[in-house]
Each structure stands twice: as structure tokens, then as C-alpha cells.
């Protein structure tokens, strides 16, 4: 995906016969794309969230319990001390 919008929307990038085959999908996602937060603990937040989301996905925990666990495991990482 080009980092410049003018390149991403250019005919060269959107050429249907050239890879990536579904380039318009990337262009359509631009308004909703957000950068990963720049915090000291972000990798820990991702790790904790991934563990809970994986358990939810595979049905090892119920949805409401998973949401509670997600909040409980990540909230301290957003405090000034990072837990």
C-alpha cells in the first residue's frame, strides 16, 4: 500500500491487471486507517488483548467474561505507571 494518497489513487496503482489485484480495497480503507498508538506499553496492551481475544475466538471463555478480562488486563497498562 503506498503511503501517499495521490499514489494510492493513481491509475498506476489502481490498474486492475496489475498486482495487488484488489488495490481499491486498500484505497477504500484509508479514511478508517489509524496509526498504532505511540505509548511505552502498547506492545503489552496488544499481547494482553491478543490472549483474551484468542480465548474468545476459540470459545474458551464467554463473551461477557472476555470483555471483563480484557478491561481488567489492559486498563492498568494505560495508567501513568503502566501497571
Phi, psi and omega in degrees: 000123176297145180277343179260131181299322181295327177284318181297330181261007181284153177303327180297318180284324184273005179303116186295337182270002182241150176292152356286142187300323182250048185300330180298330178301318179295317180296318180296334182278346185307314182298337182259001182281135179230147177285152174295134180302145178260080177235155182298330185257010188300322180296326176290321177300313180300317181297312179298314181296318179301318180299314181291315182296325177295318177297320177296314183300318182270007174074020180282338175223154179284158185304307183297320178295323179294319178296316178299315180296321179299314179295313182296324184277336183256332184306315180299335181286345179266355178283167183303321181277344179076019176090000000 
